[in-house]
């Protein structure tokens, strides 16, 4: 089979030696999530990757790995906060801002800063649940104010700066590139091999609007993380160069059972989509902490490739995992088939 493997770079893959090993193991592209870097840090990473690409004497420039940058676009993320383990039953407050408010929260509550005014608008009409970090943490809304939400932890787990946060069941979203996204695009004008992955694309109209913001030669990837986007994949593909179906946020938006059904139906019509489609989100999640995948992961990887997916995106497996090179090698297992 001929397919692509995107390896996300991070603390576990922070050296040229590791990058070369990733390529030797089967990686065909590198990815950086810009939400986890400020512009100065991002520029430093890009300069290092640029120098690395120049050293790949065994490859033509056109064959050197592209670098894919995630743009936040319509996705909400937690502001600056110390990494903390939340426990079930604990009270939390979500407050408008980039850092916790000076007045703190109600006694005993953990404060999560949310730097998105529209998040609080969206909360006015939703299922009452808030999913954090791909639904690893679940909060239940108790009271809603204009700039403050009180909630209780239903499912505990770690929260930290930059993790995604979703209001389950809300249809509201303000779609646009934020100031940082625009700064990233401006910074990357001198890196012609950079591609952009747009988070939380809502529908074909929004993707078309994004296309008008870039010149025609810019490679744009639509991340399908909402049911409306999955259902309009064929139309979105008219103005996107590539589609990623991202199960983490899609599951947080829809719930895991509805996500599974949506993905099954999507897979049945993948042959009608005229652009490459990649699978993202916990592709080999077990390998984040273990040197081998589960049988289920390998079986499903083979199945989606047979159905017509043209590649996979490794996230935690290569960014923070204990076995990044092994993860790439495992993802490439069927390239020789």
DOSERO-437811 format. One record per atom (N, C-alpha, C, O): residue in one letter; y, x negated, z. Coordinates in steps of 0.2 Angstrom, whole numbers, plus 5000, padded with zeros to 4 digits. Example, Ala and Ser with C-alpha at 12.3 -4.5 7.8 and 13.67 -1.06 7.14 Angstrom:
<nodes>
A497249345039
A497849385039
A498449345039
A498349295042
S498949365035
S499549325036
S500049365039
S500649335040
</nodes>
This chain:
<nodes>
X499449965000
X500050005000
X500649965000
X500649905003
X501149984997
X501849944996
X502349985000
X502550044998
X502549965006
X503049995010
X503449945014
X503249885014
X503949965017
X504449925020
X504449925028
X504249975031
X504649875031
X504649875039
X505349845041
X505549795040
X505649895045
X506349875048
X506249855055
X505949895059
X506449795057
X506349765063
X507049765067
X507549735064
X507149805072
X507749805076
X507849745080
X507349725084
X508349705080
X508549645083
X508849665090
X509249715091
X508649625095
X508949635102
X508749575106
X508649525104
X508749585113
X508649535117
X507949495116
X507849435118
X507449535114
X506749505113
X506749465106
X506249425105
X507249475102
X507249445096
X507949415094
X508249435090
X508049365098
X508749335098
X508749265096
X509149225098
X508349245091
X508349175089
X508049165082
X507749215080
X508349115078
X508149105071
X507349095071
X507049125066
X507049065075
X506349055075
X505949125075
X505449135072
X506149165080
X505849235080
X506049275074
X505549305071
X506649265071
X506749305065
X506249285059
X506049325055
X506149215059
X505749195053
X505049215054
X504649235050
X504849215061
X504149245062
X504049315061
X503549345058
X504649355062
X504649425060
X504549435053
X504149485050
X504849395049
X504849405041
X504049385039
X503749415035
X503849335042
X503149305041
X502649365043
X502149365039
X502749405048
X502349455050
X502349515046
X501949565047
X502949525042
X502949585037
X503649615037
X503649665033
X504049595042
X504749635042
X505049625035
X505049565032
X505449675033
X505749665026
X506549675027
X506949665022
X506749705033
X507449715034
X507549705042
X507049715046
X508149685044
X508349685051
X508849745052
X509249765048
X508849765058
X509249815060
X509649805067
X509349775071
X510249815067
X510649815073
X510949885075
X511249915071
X510949905081
X511249965083
X511949945086
X511949925091
X512449965082
X513149945084
X513349975091
X513849955094
X513050025093
X513250065099
X513150015105
X513450025111
X512749965104
X512549915110
X512949855110
X512849805113
X513449845105
X513849785104
X514549805104
X514749855101
X515049765106
X515749775104
X515849735098
X515349705096
X516449745095
X516549715088
X516449635088
X516149605083
X516649605094
X516649535094
X515849505094
X515649465091
X515449545098
X514749525099
X514449545092
X513949505090
X514549595089
X514249615083
X514449555077
X513949535074
X515049535077
X515249485072
X514849415074
X514649385069
X514749405080
X514349345082
X513649345079
X513349305077
X513349405080
X512649415078
X512649415070
X512149385067
X513149445067
X513149445059
X513249375057
X512849355052
X513649335060
X513749265058
X513049225059
X512949185054
X512749235064
X512049205065
X511549225060
X511249185057
X511549285058
X511049315053
X511249285046
X510849275042
X511949285045
X512149255039
X511949185038
X511649165032
X512049145043
X511749075042
X511049075041
X510749025038
X510649115045
X509949115044
X509749135037
X509249105034
X510049185034
X509849205028
X509949145023
X509649135018
X510549105024
X510649055019
X510148995020
X510148955015
X509748995025
X509248945026
X508648965023
X508148925023
X508549025021
X507849045018
X507749015011
X507849055006
X507648955011
X507548915004
X506948945000
X506948934994
X506548975003
X505949005000
X506049074997
X505649104994
X506649094998
X506849164995
X507449164991
X507849124992
X507449204986
X508049214982
X508549254986
X508349294990
X509249244985
X509649284989
X509549354989
X509649384994
X509349384983
X509249454983
X508649474987
X508549534989
X508149424988
X507549444992
X507649434999
X507149445003
X508149405002
X508349395009
X508449465012
X508649515009
X508249465018
X508249535022
X508949565022
X509349535025
X509049625020
X509649665022
X509749675029
X509249675033
X510349685031
X510449705038
X510749775039
X511249785036
X510349815042
X510549885043
X510949895050
X510649875055
X511549925049
X511949935055
X511950015057
X512150055052
X511750035062
X511750105064
X512550115066
X512850085070
X512750165063
X513450195065
X513350255069
X512950295068
X513750255074
X513650315079
X513850385076
X513450435078
X514350385072
X514450445068
X514550505073
X514850505078
X514050555073
X514150615077
X513750615083
X513650665087
X513450555085
X512950545090
X513350535097
X513850495097
X513150575102
X513550555109
X513150505112
X512550505112
X513450465116
X513150415120
X513550405127
X514150425128
X513150385132
X513450375139
X513950315139
X513850265135
X514450325143
X514950275143
X514650215148
X514050205149
X515150175150
X514950115154
X514750135161
X515050175165
X514050115163
X513750135169
X513250085171
X512950065166
X513150075177
X512650025179
X511950055178
X511850115180
X511450025176
X510850045174
X510550075181
X510550035186
X510350135181
X510050165187
X509450215186
X509450245180
X509050215190
X508450255190
X508650325193
X508750325199
X508650375190
X508750445192
X508050475195
X507550465191
X508050515200
X507450545203
X507550615202
X508050645202
X506950645201
X506950725200
X507250755206
X507050735212
X507650805205
X507950835211
X508650815213
X509050845216
X508850755210
X509450725212
X510050755208
X509950785202
X510650765211
X511150795208
X511550735204
X511650685206
X511850765198
X512250715194
X512950755192
X512950815192
X513450715190
X514050745187
X514150705181
X514150645180
X514250745175
X514450715169
X515250725168
X515450785168
X515550665168
X516350675168
X516650645161
X516350585159
X517150675159
X517450645153
X517750575154
X518150575159
X517550525150
X517850465151
X517350405149
X516750425148
X517650345148
X517250285146
X516850255152
X516350225152
X517250265158
X516950235165
X516950295170
X517350345169
X516550285175
X516550345180
X517250355183
X517650305184
X517450415184
X518150425187
X518250395194
X517850385198
X518950375195
X519050345201
X518950385207
X518750365213
X518950455206
X518850495212
X518050505213
X517850545218
X517650475209
X516950485210
X516750555209
X517050595206
X516150565211
X515850635210
X515750665217
X515950645222
X515450725217
X515350755223
X514850715227
X514450685225
X514950715234
X514550675238
X513750675237
X513450735236
X513450615235
X512750615234
X512650625226
X512050605224
X513050635222
X512950645215
X513050575211
X513550535213
X512650565206
X512750505202
X513150525196
X513050575193
X513750485195
X514150505190
X514050475183
X513950415183
X513950515178
X513850485171
X514550495167
X514650555166
X514850445165
X515450455160
X515250465153
X514750435151
X515550515150
X515350535144
X516050535140
X516450575141
X516150485135
X516750475131
X516850525125
X517050495120
X516650585126
X516650625120
X516850695122
X516550735125
X517550715121
X517750785123
X517350835120
X517250885124
X517150835114
X516750885111
X516050895114
X515750955114
X515850845118
X515250855122
X515250915127
X514850955128
X515850925130
X516050975135
X516151045132
X515951095135
X516351035126
X516451105122
X515751125120
X515651185120
X515351085117
X514651105115
X514251135121
X513851175120
X514351105127
X513951125133
X514151205135
X513751235138
X514651225132
X514851295134
X514351345131
X514251405133
X513951325126
X513451365123
X512851325121
X512851295116
X512351325125
X511751285124
X511151315128
X511251365132
X510651285128
X510051305132
X510051295140
X509751325144
X510551255141
X510651235148
X510351165150
X510351145156
X509951135145
X509651075146
X510051015143
X510351025138
X510050955146
X510350895143
X509850845143
X509550825148
X509750815137
X509150765136
X509550695136
X510050685132
X509250645139
X509550575139
X509050525137
X508450535139
X509250485133
X508850425131
X508150455128
X507650445130
X508250485122
X507650515118
X507250565123
X506650565122
X507550605127
X507250645132
X506850615137
X506350655140
X506950555138
X506550525144
X506850545150
X506450545156
X507450565151
X507750595156
X508050665154
X508350675149
X507850715159
X508050785157
X508550815163
X508350805169
X509150835161
X509550865166
X509650945165
X509550965159
X509650975171
X509851055170
X510551065172
X510751055178
X510951095168
X511651115169
X511651165175
X511251215175
X512051155180
X512251205185
X512851235184
X512951295185
X513451195183
X514051215182
X514451175177
X514251115176
X514851215173
X515251185168
X515951185168
X516251245169
X516351135168
X517051135168
X517351105162
X516951085157
X517951105161
X518251075155
X518151005154
X518050985148
X518050965159
X517950895158
X517450865163
X517450805165
X517050915166
X516550895171
X515950945171
X516051005171
X515350915171
X514750965172
X514350935177
X514250875178
X514150985181
X513650975187
X512950985185
X512851035182
X512550945186
X511850955184
X511350925189
X511550885193
X510750945188
X510150925193
X509650895188
X509450915183
X509350835191
X508850805187
X508250835187
X507950855193
X507950855181
X507250895181
X506750845180
X506150845183
X506850795175
X506450735174
X506750675175
X507250655171
X506550635180
X506850575181
X506750515176
X506250515173
X507150465177
X507050405173
X507650365173
X508150375176
X507650305169
X508250265169
X508850285164
X508650315159
X509450285167
X510050295162
X510450225162
X510450195167
X510750215157
X511150155156
X511650165151
X511650205147
X512150115151
X512650115146
X512450125139
X511950085137
X512750165135
X512550165127
X511950215126
X511850225120
X511550235131
X511050275129
X511250345126
X511750375128
X510850375121
X511050435118
X510950495123
X510550495127
X511350545122
X511350605126
X511450665122
X511850665117
X511050715123
X510950775118
X511050835123
X510750845128
X511350885120
X511350955123
X510850995119
X510951015113
X510351015122
X509751045119
X509951115117
X510251155121
X509851135111
X509951195108
X510751215106
X510851265104
X511151165107
X511851175105
X511951165097
X511651115095
X512251205094
X512351195087
X513051165085
X513251145079
X513451155090
X514151125089
X514051055088
X513651015092
X514451025084
X514550955083
X515150935079
X515250975074
X515450885081
X516050865077
X515850805073
X515750755076
X515850815067
X515550755063
X516150715060
X516550745056
X516050655061
X516550605059
X516450535061
X516050525065
X516650485057
X516650415060
X517150405065
X517750425064
X516950375071
X517450365076
X517750295075
X517650265070
X518250285079
X518650225078
X518250155078
X518350115074
X517750155082
X517250095082
X516850085075
X516850035073
X516650145073
X516250145067
X516750115061
X516550075057
X517350145061
X517850115056
X517950045057
X518050005052
X517950015063
X518049945064
X517449905062
X517549855059
X516849935063
X516249905060
X516249895053
X516149845050
X516449945049
X516449945042
X516949895039
X516849865035
X517549895043
X518049845041
X517849775042
X517949735037
X517449765047
X517249695049
X516749675044
X516649615042
X516349725041
X515749705037
X515849695030
X515449695025
X516549705028
X516649695021
X516449635018
X516349625012
X516449585022
X516249515019
X515549505019
X515249445018
X515149555021
X514449545021
X514049595016
X513949655018
X514049575010
X513849625005
X513049655006
X512949705003
X512649615010
X511949635011
X511949685017
X511349715018
X512449705020
X512449755025
X512349825023
X512749845018
X511949865026
X511849935025
X512049975031
X512049945036
X512150045030
X512350085036
X511850135036
X511750175032
X511650155043
X511250205044
X511750255048
X511950235054
X511850315046
X512250365049
X511850415054
X511450445051
X512050415060
X511750455065
X511950525065
X512450545063
X511450565066
X511550635067
X511850675062
X512250715063
X511650655055
X511950695050
X511650765050
X511150785052
X512150815049
X512050885050
X511750915044
X511250955045
X512050905038
X511750935032
X512050895026
X512350845027
X511850925020
X512050895014
X512850885013
X513050835010
X513150935016
X513950935015
X514150875019
X514650845016
X513950865025
X514150815029
X514050745026
X514450695025
X513450735023
X513250675020
X513650665014
X513850605013
X513750715010
X514250705004
X514950685006
X515250645003
X515150705012
X515850685015
X515850615017
X516250575015
X515250595020
X515150515022
X515250475015
X515550425015
X514850495010
X514850465004
X515550445001
X515650394999
X515950495002
X516650484999
X517050435003
X517550405001
X516850415009
X517150375014
X517050295012
X517350255014
X516450285008
X516250225006
X516250214998
X516350264995
X516350154996
X516250144989
X515550154986
X515150154990
X515550164980
X514850184977
X514350134978
X513750154977
X514450074979
X513950024979
X513650014987
X513249974988
X513950044991
X513750044998
X513150084999
X513050134997
X512650045002
X511950075003
X511950115010
X512150095015
X511950185009
X511950225015
X511250265017
X510950285012
X511150265023
X510450295025
X510650355030
X511050345034
X510350405028
X510450465032
X509950475038
X509350475036
X510150475044
X509650475049
X509550555051
X510050585053
X508950575050
X508850645051
X508550665058
X508050645060
X509050685062
X508950695069
X509050765072
X509050775078
X509150805067
X509350875068
X508950925063
X508750905058
X508650975066
X508251025062
X508651035055
X508351045050
X509251055055
X509651075049
X509651015044
X509651025038
X509650955046
X509650895042
X508950885039
X508850875033
X508350895043
X507750895040
X507550945035
X507250935030
X507851005036
X507751065031
X508151055025
X507951085020
X508651015025
X509050995019
X508950925016
X509350905013
X508350895018
X508250825016
X508350815008
X508650765006
X508050865004
X508150854997
X508850854995
X509050814990
X509250894998
X509950894996
X510350834998
X510750814995
X510150815005
X510450755008
X510350695003
X510750655003
X509750695001
X509550634996
X509950624990
X509950574987
X510350674988
X510750674982
X511350624983
X511550584979
X511550614989
X512150564991
X511950514996
X512350464997
X511350514998
X511050455002
X510550414998
X510250434994
X510550345000
X510150304997
X509450305000
X508950274997
X509350325006
X508750325010
X508750365016
X509350385018
X508250395018
X508250445023
X507750415029
X507250385027
X507950425035
X507550405041
X507450465045
X507950505047
X506850485046
X506650545050
X506550515057
X506050475058
X506950525062
X507050495069
X506750545074
X507050585076
X506150525076
X505750575080
X506050575087
X506050625091
X506350525090
X506650525096
X507150575098
X507050615102
X507750565094
X508250615095
X508050685092
X508350735094
X507650685087
X507450755084
X507050795089
X507150855090
X506650755093
X506250785098
X506750805104
X506550855107
X507250765106
X507650785111
X508050845109
X508250885113
X508250855103
X508650915100
X508250975100
X508451025102
X507650965098
X507151025096
X506651045102
X506451105102
X506450995106
X505950995110
X505350965106
X505250975100
X504850935110
X504350905106
X503850945102
X503650925097
X503751005104
X503251045100
X503551065094
X503251065089
X504151095094
X504551115088
X504651055083
X504651055077
X504750995086
X504850935082
X504250915078
X504250905072
X503650925082
X502950905079
X502850955073
X502650935067
X503051015074
X502951065068
X503451055062
X503251055057
X504051035064
X504551025059
X504350965055
X504350965049
X504050915058
X503850845055
X503250865050
X503250835045
X502850905053
X502250925049
X502450955042
X502150935037
X502851005043
X503151045037
X503550995032
X503450995026
X503850945035
X504250905031
X503850855027
X503950845021
X503250835030
X502750785027
X502450825021
X502250785016
X502350885021
X502050925016
X502550925009
X502250935004
X503150915010
X503650915004
X503950855003
X504450844999
X503650795006
X504050735005
X504050704998
X504450674996
X503550724994
X503450714987
X504050734983
X504150714977
X504450784985
X504950814982
X505650784983
X506150794980
X505650734988
X506250704990
X506350634985
X505850594986
X506850634982
X506950584977
X507150514979
X507250464975
X507250504986
X507450444989
X506850414994
X506550464996
X506850354995
X506350325000
X506450365007
X507050375009
X505950375010
X505950405017
X505550365022
X504950345021
X505850345028
X505550305033
X505450345039
X505850395040
X504950325043
X504750355049
X505050315055
X504950255055
X505450345059
X505750305065
X505550335071
X505450395072
X505550305077
X505550325083
X504850325086
X504350365084
X504650275090
X504050265094
X503450255089
X502950285091
X503550225084
X503050215079
X502450175082
X501850195081
X502650125086
X502150085089
X502350075097
X502350015099
X502550125100
X502850125106
X502450085112
X502650055116
X501750095111
X501350065116
X501349985116
X501249955121
X501549955110
X501649885109
X502249855112
X502349795112
X502749905115
X503249875118
X503049835125
X503349795127
X502549855127
X502249825133
X501549795133
X501249765137
X501249815127
X500549795126
X500449755119
X500749775115
X499949705119
X499949675113
X499549705107
X499549685101
X499249765109
X498949805103
X499149875104
X499349905109
X499049915098
X499349985098
X498750025100
X498150005101
X498950085101
X498450135102
X498050155096
X498350155090
X497450185096
X497150205090
X497550265087
X497550275081
X497850305091
X498250365088
X498850335084
X498950365079
X499150285087
X499750255083
X499550235076
X499850245071
X498950195076
X498750165070
X498550225065
X498650215059
X498150275068
X497950325063
X498450365060
X498450385054
X499050375064
X499550415062
X499950375057
X500250395052
X500050305058
X500350265054
X500050265047
X500350275042
X499450265046
X499050265040
X499150335037
X499250335031
X499150385041
X499250455038
X499950465035
X499950485029
X500450445038
X501150455035
X501250415029
X501550435025
X500950355029
X500950315023
X500650345017
X500850345011
X500050375019
X499650405013
X500050475011
X500050485005
X500450505015
X500850565013
X501450545009
X501650585006
X501650485009
X502250465005
X502750435008
X503250415005
X502750415015
X503350385018
X503350315015
X502750285014
X503950285014
X503950225011
X504150165016
X504250105014
X504150175022
X504250125027
X504350155034
X504250215035
X504350105039
X504450125046
X504950085049
X505150025047
X505250105054
X505750075058
X505550065065
X505350105069
X505449995067
X505249975074
X505949975078
X506349935076
X505950005084
X506550005088
X506449955094
X506449895094
X506249995100
X506049955106
X505549905105
X505549845108
X505049915100
X504549875099
X504749795098
X504449755100
X505249795094
X505549725092
X506149705096
X506349645096
X506549755098
X507249745101
X507149715108
X507449665110
X506749755112
X506649735119
X505949725121
X505749715127
X505449735116
X504749735118
X504449665120
X504849615118
X503949665123
X503549595125
X503249565119
X503049505119
X503049605113
X502649585108
X502949595101
X502649635097
X503649575100
X503949595094
X503649575087
X503549605083
X503349505087
X503049485081
X502349515080
X502249535074
X502049525085
X501349565085
X501449635082
X501049665079
X502049665085
X502249735082
X502349735075
X502049785071
X502649685072
X502849685065
X502149675061
X502049705056
X501749635064
X501149615061
X500649675060
X500349695055
X500649715066
X500249775066
X500549835061
X500149865058
X501249835061
X501549885056
X501349865049
X501349915045
X501249805048
X501149785041
X500349785039
X500149765034
X499949815044
X499249815043
X498949835037
X498449815034
X499349885034
X499049925028
X499349895022
X499249925016
X499849845022
X500149815016
X499649785011
X499749785005
X499049765014
X498549735010
X498049785007
X497649765003
X498149855009
X497649905007
X497849924999
X497449964997
</nodes>
